[in-house]
């Protein structure tokens, strides 16, 4: 949505710049000179629009890695560790089935937390 607004703003600025430049130079220009000057203005305008679009694209591609992502990544690592702990508990003995269930529930909770944190950050 920001890209559309930026593109519309760039178009409006371009139109304003095109209208603000004088169309008639001092003296009596020929049609060829007038056309060449107009073409040069249009080329400058197009270059500015392209430069603005490149800037908008660079801004969209950059993303900060904030505190929310750090906590989400940490929760993801804990979830993976809990799953491995559950698998190891299941492989040991039958007495460790309670520990395995607890590890699986912890893994599910950590995975849910990680997903929530990643999703909340992307909405901002």
C-alpha positions, 0 to 999 in steps of 0.5 A: 500500500505504501508503494502505491502511495509513493508511486502516486506521489512521485507521479504528482510531483513529476506532473507538477515539475513538468507543468512548472517548467517553461514550455517556451524559451526566450525568442522564437524556437522552432518546432524541432527545438521545442520538441527536443526541449520537451523530450529532455524534460520528459527524460529528466522526469522519467529518471527522477521517477525511476530513481524514486522507485529504486529508493522505495524498493530498497526501503521495502527490502531492508528489514530491522531485526528487532527484539521481537525477532530475537525472542521468537528465534529463541522460542523456536530453538527452545521448541526444537530442543523440547522436541529432541528431549521428548524423542530421547525420553521416549527412547529411554524407558516406559517410565519417561513417557510423562516427561516426553508428554511434558516436553511435547507440550512445551514444544507446542507452546514454544512453537506457538509463541514463536509463531505469534511473535513472528506474526506480530512483528510482520504486522507492524 
